Amino acid sequence: MPAHDLQSQLEELRSQLAQDTPLTEEERASLQAIALDIEARLADDGEAEYTDSLVDGVNLAVERFEVSHPSMAITLRNIMQSLANMGI
């Protein structure tokens, strides 16, 4: 179930990126990289070893978008919670 929750939150992140959200190219690229990393790990069905870099990247993104894009930060926090629920 946590993987399903993570997939759902990833779809929400993709939806927010698809909207005309005012992001710099660097911000958009950073969020897309996080989404791609999560997708790759979901596709591995847990076979790949998770590293702290994924969690650190999401955590940094939360801090970065907390003030300027609060809804994006909420989605990223939900992703963090799903990763924690998966033991990552």
matplotlib code that plots the C-alpha trace (Angstrom):
import matplotlib.pyplot as plt

x = [0.0, 2.8, 4.0, 0.5, 0.4, 3.8, 2.6, -0.5, 1.6, 4.0, 1.1, 0.0, 3.5, 3.5, 0.1, 1.4, 4.4, 2.1, 0.1, 1.4, 3.1, 5.6, 8.8, 12.3, 13.9, 16.2, 13.3, 11.3, 14.3, 15.0, 11.4, 11.4, 14.6, 13.1, 10.0, 12.1, 14.2, 11.0, 9.6, 12.8, 12.7, 9.1, 9.8, 12.5, 9.9, 12.1, 15.1, 17.2, 18.9, 17.6, 20.1, 19.8, 20.2, 16.5, 15.3, 17.7, 16.6, 13.0, 13.7, 15.7, 12.9, 10.4, 12.5, 13.0, 9.3, 7.8, 7.3, 7.0, 4.9, 3.1, 0.9, 4.0, 5.7, 2.7, 2.9, 6.6, 6.0, 3.5, 6.1, 8.5, 5.9, 5.3, 9.1, 9.3, 6.4, 8.3, 11.3, 13.3]
y = [0.0, 2.6, 2.1, 2.8, 6.0, 7.0, 6.5, 8.6, 11.4, 11.2, 11.7, 14.7, 16.2, 15.5, 17.2, 20.3, 20.4, 20.2, 23.2, 26.6, 26.9, 29.8, 27.9, 28.7, 26.2, 25.0, 24.5, 22.6, 20.4, 19.7, 18.5, 16.5, 14.8, 13.8, 12.5, 10.4, 9.0, 7.9, 6.4, 4.4, 3.1, 2.2, 0.3, -1.7, -3.2, -2.6, -4.4, -1.3, -0.2, 3.2, 5.8, 8.9, 11.1, 10.5, 11.5, 14.4, 15.7, 15.6, 17.2, 20.0, 20.6, 20.9, 23.6, 25.3, 25.5, 25.9, 29.7, 30.2, 27.2, 25.8, 23.3, 21.9, 21.6, 19.8, 17.2, 16.8, 16.3, 13.6, 11.9, 12.1, 10.5, 7.7, 7.1, 6.9, 4.5, 2.3, 2.3, 4.6]
z = [0.0, 0.7, -2.9, -4.1, -2.0, -3.3, -6.9, -6.2, -4.7, -7.6, -10.0, -8.0, -8.3, -12.1, -12.3, -10.4, -12.7, -15.8, -14.6, -15.4, -12.0, -12.0, -11.6, -12.8, -15.2, -12.5, -10.0, -12.6, -13.6, -9.9, -9.3, -12.5, -11.5, -8.1, -9.9, -12.3, -9.4, -7.6, -10.7, -11.4, -7.8, -8.0, -11.3, -9.6, -7.2, -4.3, -5.7, -5.9, -2.7, -1.6, -0.7, 1.5, -1.7, -2.6, 0.8, 1.1, -2.3, -1.4, 1.9, 0.3, -2.2, 0.7, 2.3, -1.1, -2.0, 1.5, 1.2, -2.6, -3.5, -0.4, -2.3, -3.9, -0.5, 0.9, -2.0, -1.3, 2.4, 1.5, -0.6, 2.3, 4.6, 2.0, 1.7, 5.5, 5.6, 3.2, 5.5, 3.3]

ax = plt.figure().add_subplot(projection="3d")
ax.plot(x, y, z, "-o")
ax.set_aspect("equal")
plt.show()
